[in-house]
Amino acid sequence: MTEPNRASLARFSVDSIIDDPRLLRQVVGEFGAERVLCGSDRPLDMGDPDPVGTVGGAGLARADEAAVLGGNPLRLIARATGSAQEGRRRLRKSVAGYSRKVMWR
C-alpha cells in the first residue's frame, strides 16, 4: 500500500452489526458517523434483531444517529443514482419491503 491505513479506511463504509452499542460508538468514533450504515443481516439468523435499538443505545449525537439510521444510505443511493429524489424513493421502498417481510412476521 502506498498510503497510510487511515487514508485507505476513509474510502470504506461499514454497517452497524456489532451486537454491542458501546462497540458501535467506538466504530463511529474510528470511522466517522458518515461511514456507518444501519444494518441487520436479516433474514439471516445471526443478524441484529433490533438494529435501530442498537444504534439508539450507542449514545451517539443526534446528527450521527440520524446519519447512521437513514442519512448515509440516502446519500449513497443519491450519489449512485444521481438524484436525491430517486435516493429517497429507493430508500423508502427498501425500508417498507424490509419491514413487511422481516420485521413484522
N, CA, C and O of each residue as an XYZ file, in Angstrom:
420
protein
N       0.838     -1.176      0.000
C       0.000      0.000      0.000
C       0.883      1.240      0.000
O       1.926      1.299      0.651
N       0.434      2.195     -0.735
C       1.226      3.416     -0.851
C       0.706      4.543      0.017
O       1.284      5.629      0.044
N      -0.376      4.293      0.721
C      -0.947      5.332      1.572
C      -1.141      4.795      2.983
O      -1.186      3.579      3.173
N      -1.255      5.662      3.963
C      -1.478      5.205      5.337
C      -2.802      4.446      5.453
O      -3.735      4.687      4.687
N      -2.868      3.543      6.404
C      -4.086      2.758      6.625
C      -5.313      3.636      6.816
O      -6.373      3.336      6.268
N      -5.192      4.707      7.578
C      -6.334      5.599      7.821
C      -6.872      6.176      6.523
O      -8.084      6.324      6.367
N      -5.997      6.501      5.599
C      -6.443      7.042      4.314
C      -7.213      5.980      3.528
O      -8.210      6.291      2.875
N      -6.759      4.739      3.589
C      -7.479      3.655      2.916
C      -8.840      3.425      3.550
O      -9.832      3.253      2.843
N      -8.897      3.421      4.864
C     -10.167      3.194      5.556
C     -11.188      4.289      5.272
O     -12.393      4.047      5.347
N     -10.722      5.475      4.951
C     -11.631      6.591      4.685
C     -12.488      6.348      3.451
O     -13.478      7.050      3.247
N     -12.132      5.376      2.630
C     -12.929      5.062      1.438
C     -13.965      3.979      1.701
O     -14.779      3.701      0.821
N     -13.966      3.364      2.866
C     -14.871      2.263      3.184
C     -16.066      2.748      3.997
O     -15.979      3.717      4.752
N     -17.177      2.050      3.822
C     -18.327      2.209      4.714
C     -18.517      0.872      5.424
O     -18.196     -0.181      4.874
N     -19.036      0.921      6.635
C     -19.258     -0.291      7.427
C     -20.686     -0.276      7.936
O     -21.340      0.767      7.953
N     -21.166     -1.445      8.352
C     -22.514     -1.475      8.909
C     -22.464     -1.519     10.431
O     -21.400     -1.650     11.036
N     -23.632     -1.408     11.024
C     -23.731     -1.269     12.481
C     -23.869     -2.598     13.203
O     -24.076     -2.608     14.417
N     -23.763     -3.707     12.510
C     -23.983     -5.009     13.138
C     -22.783     -5.361     13.996
O     -21.744     -5.798     13.501
N     -22.950     -5.163     15.282
C     -21.828     -5.377     16.187
C     -22.297     -5.951     17.521
O     -21.474     -6.374     18.332
N     -23.604     -5.970     17.759
C     -24.216     -6.581     18.944
C     -23.903     -5.894     20.266
O     -24.273     -6.402     21.325
N     -23.245     -4.777     20.226
C     -22.937     -4.076     21.461
C     -22.913     -2.577     21.173
O     -22.030     -2.101     20.460
N     -23.864     -1.834     21.714
C     -23.910     -0.396     21.445
C     -22.619      0.341     21.807
O     -22.267      1.321     21.151
N     -21.915     -0.114     22.833
C     -20.658      0.556     23.203
C     -19.599      0.397     22.118
O     -18.857      1.332     21.820
N     -19.537     -0.799     21.531
C     -18.587     -1.016     20.445
C     -18.991     -0.241     19.200
O     -18.134      0.239     18.458
N     -20.292     -0.118     18.969
C     -20.763      0.674     17.840
C     -20.322      2.129     17.993
O     -19.902      2.758     17.022
N     -20.418      2.662     19.205
C     -19.958      4.026     19.462
C     -18.469      4.156     19.121
O     -18.042      5.172     18.573
N     -17.686      3.130     19.445
C     -16.258      3.145     19.130
C     -16.040      3.090     17.613
O     -15.170      3.787     17.091
N     -16.815      2.275     16.909
C     -16.702      2.198     15.445
C     -17.000      3.560     14.827
O     -16.283      4.013     13.935
N     -18.064      4.213     15.305
C     -18.405      5.543     14.798
C     -17.261      6.514     15.094
O     -16.943      7.367     14.266
N     -16.649      6.388     16.257
C     -15.515      7.248     16.589
C     -14.323      7.021     15.678
O     -13.617      7.969     15.331
N     -14.092      5.782     15.288
C     -12.944      5.462     14.429
C     -13.191      5.799     12.962
O     -12.329      6.377     12.299
N     -14.367      5.438     12.459
C     -14.657      5.619     11.036
C     -15.311      6.961     10.738
O     -15.179      7.485      9.632
N     -16.011      7.514     11.710
C     -16.831      8.695     11.479
C     -18.251      8.263     11.173
O     -18.466      7.277     10.468
N     -19.214      8.992     11.695
C     -20.621      8.619     11.516
C     -21.008      8.561     10.046
O     -21.904      7.803      9.673
N     -20.347      9.348      9.207
C     -20.690      9.379      7.783
C     -20.318      8.091      7.054
O     -20.699      7.910      5.897
N     -19.585      7.198      7.704
C     -19.157      5.933      7.094
C     -19.876      4.716      7.668
O     -19.572      3.590      7.273
N     -20.818      4.908      8.585
C     -21.504      3.789      9.228
C     -22.964      3.785      8.792
O     -23.635      4.817      8.825
N     -23.451      2.614      8.381
C     -24.837      2.450      7.948
C     -25.523      1.424      8.841
O     -24.915      0.424      9.224
N     -26.766      1.667      9.166
C     -27.543      0.726      9.968
C     -27.723     -0.563      9.180
O     -28.112     -0.535      8.013
N     -27.443     -1.681      9.813
C     -27.599     -2.982      9.176
C     -28.223     -3.974     10.119
O     -28.253     -3.763     11.332
N     -28.727     -5.067      9.556
C     -29.362     -6.074     10.397
C     -28.908     -7.496     10.067
O     -28.986     -8.375     10.926
N     -28.439     -7.738      8.853
C     -28.120     -9.067      8.320
C     -29.351     -9.951      8.232
O     -29.222    -11.167      8.089
N     -30.523     -9.379      8.313
C     -31.749    -10.146      8.134
C     -31.894    -10.516      6.680
O     -31.519     -9.711      5.828
N     -32.393    -11.636      6.351
C     -33.117    -12.593      7.171
C     -32.231    -13.650      7.813
O     -32.756    -14.616      8.367
N     -30.931    -13.513      7.763
C     -30.062    -14.491      8.408
C     -30.246    -14.432      9.921
O     -30.444    -13.359     10.491
N     -30.180    -15.583     10.558
C     -30.476    -15.644     11.996
C     -29.379    -15.062     12.875
O     -29.583    -14.901     14.079
N     -28.220    -14.742     12.304
C     -27.173    -14.153     13.136
C     -27.266    -12.635     13.167
O     -26.430    -11.966     13.774
N     -28.278    -12.102     12.517
C     -28.420    -10.658     12.438
C     -28.876    -10.034     13.741
O     -29.261    -10.721     14.687
N     -28.823     -8.741     13.762
C     -29.268     -7.957     14.912
C     -30.792     -7.891     14.887
O     -31.352     -7.367     13.925
N     -31.484     -8.401     15.904
C     -32.946     -8.378     15.893
C     -33.527     -6.972     16.066
O     -34.696     -6.748     15.753
N     -32.732     -6.035     16.554
C     -33.213     -4.670     16.766
C     -32.108     -3.671     16.386
O     -31.525     -3.030     17.260
N     -31.825     -3.540     15.088
C     -30.722     -2.663     14.691
C     -30.955     -1.204     15.061
O     -30.005     -0.496     15.396
N     -32.187     -0.748     15.007
C     -32.475      0.641     15.377
C     -32.218      0.837     16.870
O     -31.686      1.869     17.279
N     -32.593     -0.146     17.681
C     -32.332     -0.071     19.112
C     -30.848     -0.083     19.436
O     -30.402      0.613     20.348
N     -30.082     -0.871     18.693
C     -28.631     -0.910     18.907
C     -28.016      0.451     18.603
O     -27.184      0.948     19.362
N     -28.430      1.048     17.489
C     -27.908      2.378     17.148
C     -28.361      3.390     18.202
O     -27.573      4.226     18.645
N     -29.631      3.311     18.599
C     -30.150      4.234     19.610
C     -29.460      4.097     20.952
O     -29.322      5.078     21.682
N     -29.024      2.884     21.288
C     -28.367      2.635     22.571
C     -26.892      2.986     22.588
O     -26.244      2.873     23.628
N     -26.347      3.412     21.453
C     -24.917      3.700     21.374
C     -24.551      5.058     21.950
O     -23.369      5.358     22.118
N     -25.548      5.884     22.257
C     -25.258      7.192     22.833
C     -24.601      8.147     21.852
O     -23.769      8.968     22.241
N     -24.968      8.046     20.591
C     -24.401      8.935     19.569
C     -25.082     10.293     19.617
O     -26.197     10.426     20.123
N     -24.410     11.286     19.092
C     -25.044     12.592     18.926
C     -26.240     12.423     17.993
O     -26.247     11.531     17.145
N     -27.239     13.268     18.148
C     -28.462     13.147     17.337
C     -28.168     13.134     15.841
O     -28.732     12.326     15.102
N     -27.297     14.017     15.399
C     -26.967     14.085     13.970
C     -26.279     12.806     13.501
O     -26.536     12.336     12.393
N     -25.411     12.241     14.333
C     -24.724     11.000     13.977
C     -25.711      9.841     13.912
O     -25.655      9.027     12.990
N     -26.611      9.763     14.882
C     -27.620      8.709     14.886
C     -28.509      8.811     13.643
O     -28.802      7.799     13.006
N     -28.933     10.018     13.300
C     -29.774     10.215     12.112
C     -29.019      9.814     10.842
O     -29.608      9.254      9.918
N     -27.731     10.097     10.799
C     -26.928      9.717      9.627
C     -26.868      8.201      9.489
O     -27.086      7.663      8.403
N     -26.573      7.512     10.589
C     -26.451      6.053     10.558
C     -27.789      5.406     10.208
O     -27.827      4.448      9.435
N     -28.870      5.910     10.760
C     -30.175      5.288     10.557
C     -30.806      5.573      9.197
O     -31.695      4.833      8.775
N     -30.381      6.603      8.515
C     -31.023      6.871      7.231
C     -30.298      7.832      6.331
O     -30.347      7.689      5.110
N     -29.634      8.798      6.893
C     -28.973      9.809      6.078
C     -27.860      9.253      5.209
O     -27.720      9.646      4.051
N     -27.069      8.343      5.756
C     -25.954      7.786      4.987
C     -26.434      6.916      3.828
O     -25.940      7.080      2.712
N     -27.381      5.996      4.048
C     -27.870      5.234      2.895
C     -28.493      6.143      1.837
O     -28.296      5.936      0.640
N     -29.231      7.132      2.274
C     -29.849      8.064      1.331
C     -28.774      8.776      0.507
O     -28.905      8.902     -0.711
N     -27.734      9.229      1.158
C     -26.650      9.922      0.469
C     -25.966      9.016     -0.548
O     -25.671      9.445     -1.664
N     -25.711      7.758     -0.167
C     -25.038      6.833     -1.075
C     -25.921      6.466     -2.266
O     -25.439      6.396     -3.397
N     -27.213      6.232     -2.018
C     -28.130      5.911     -3.122
C     -28.265      7.114     -4.044
O     -28.261      6.964     -5.266
N     -28.383      8.298     -3.471
C     -28.499      9.506     -4.290
C     -27.241      9.698     -5.143
O     -27.329     10.087     -6.307
N     -26.083      9.426     -4.563
C     -24.838      9.565     -5.335
C     -24.802      8.547     -6.474
O     -24.382      8.867     -7.586
N     -25.247      7.316     -6.191
C     -25.219      6.265     -7.214
C     -26.226      6.522     -8.327
O     -25.964      6.193     -9.484
N     -27.370      7.102     -7.994
C     -28.407      7.331     -8.993
C     -28.343      8.722     -9.598
O     -28.958      8.980    -10.632
N     -27.604      9.619     -8.960
C     -27.519     10.989     -9.441
C     -28.711     11.841     -9.070
O     -28.887     12.935     -9.605
N     -29.541     11.343     -8.147
C     -30.762     12.068     -7.810
C     -31.133     11.856     -6.347
O     -31.314     10.722     -5.903
N     -31.243     12.946     -5.605
C     -31.672     12.833     -4.207
C     -33.096     12.302     -4.137
O     -33.416     11.511     -3.249
N     -33.948     12.721     -5.052
C     -35.339     12.255     -5.064
C     -35.388     10.744     -5.309
O     -36.135     10.033     -4.637
N     -34.604     10.257     -6.257
C     -34.558      8.813     -6.521
C     -33.970      8.081     -5.313
O     -34.415      6.981     -4.983
N     -32.987      8.673     -4.661
C     -32.426      8.067     -3.459
C     -33.470      7.899     -2.376
O     -33.554      6.843     -1.750
N     -34.280      8.948     -2.145
C     -35.347      8.856     -1.139
C     -36.373      7.803     -1.520
O     -36.828      7.045     -0.663
N     -36.748      7.741     -2.801
C     -37.734      6.761     -3.253
C     -37.223      5.337     -3.024
O     -37.953      4.485     -2.516
N     -35.988      5.086     -3.394
C     -35.433      3.742     -3.221
C     -35.264      3.370     -1.754
O     -35.499      2.224     -1.372
N     -34.860      4.330     -0.933
C     -34.704      4.052      0.486
C     -36.059      3.739      1.124
O     -36.169      2.791      1.902
N     -37.086      4.523      0.804
C     -38.431      4.238      1.337
C     -38.909      2.859      0.905
O     -39.449      2.107      1.716
N     -38.716      2.523     -0.364
C     -39.130      1.221     -0.885
C     -38.391      0.098     -0.162
O     -38.995     -0.911      0.204
N     -37.102      0.270      0.041
C     -36.303     -0.743      0.715
C     -36.749     -0.934      2.159
O     -36.911     -2.065      2.616
N     -36.947      0.160      2.872
C     -37.367      0.077      4.277
C     -38.756     -0.526      4.383
O     -39.007     -1.346      5.265
N     -39.658     -0.133      3.501
C     -41.017     -0.672      3.537
C     -41.004     -2.168      3.275
O     -41.687     -2.922      3.969
N     -40.243     -2.607      2.292
C     -40.153     -4.032      1.996
C     -39.527     -4.805      3.131
O     -39.975     -5.903      3.462
N     -38.503     -4.248      3.725
C     -37.834     -4.896      4.853
C     -38.806     -5.050      6.015
O     -38.881     -6.114      6.631
N     -39.542     -3.997      6.312
C     -40.483     -4.040      7.433
C     -41.559     -5.090      7.212
O     -41.886     -5.852      8.122
N     -42.100     -5.129      6.024
C     -43.168     -6.095      5.730
C     -42.665     -7.518      5.770
O     -43.333     -8.388      6.330
N     -41.518     -7.779      5.198
C     -41.055     -9.136      5.024
C     -40.354     -9.718      6.235
O     -40.426    -10.925      6.466
N     -39.686     -8.895      7.004
C     -38.828     -9.421      8.055
C     -39.230     -8.987      9.444
O     -39.421     -9.820     10.329
N     -39.358     -7.708      9.639
C     -39.531     -7.188     10.984
C     -40.857     -7.592     11.622
O     -40.920     -7.822     12.830
N     -41.890     -7.677     10.838
C     -43.212     -7.853     11.434
C     -43.830     -9.182     11.067
O     -45.046     -9.251     10.883
N     -43.062    -10.221     10.954
C     -43.574    -11.559     10.651
C     -44.472    -12.043     11.744
O     -44.998    -13.153     11.665
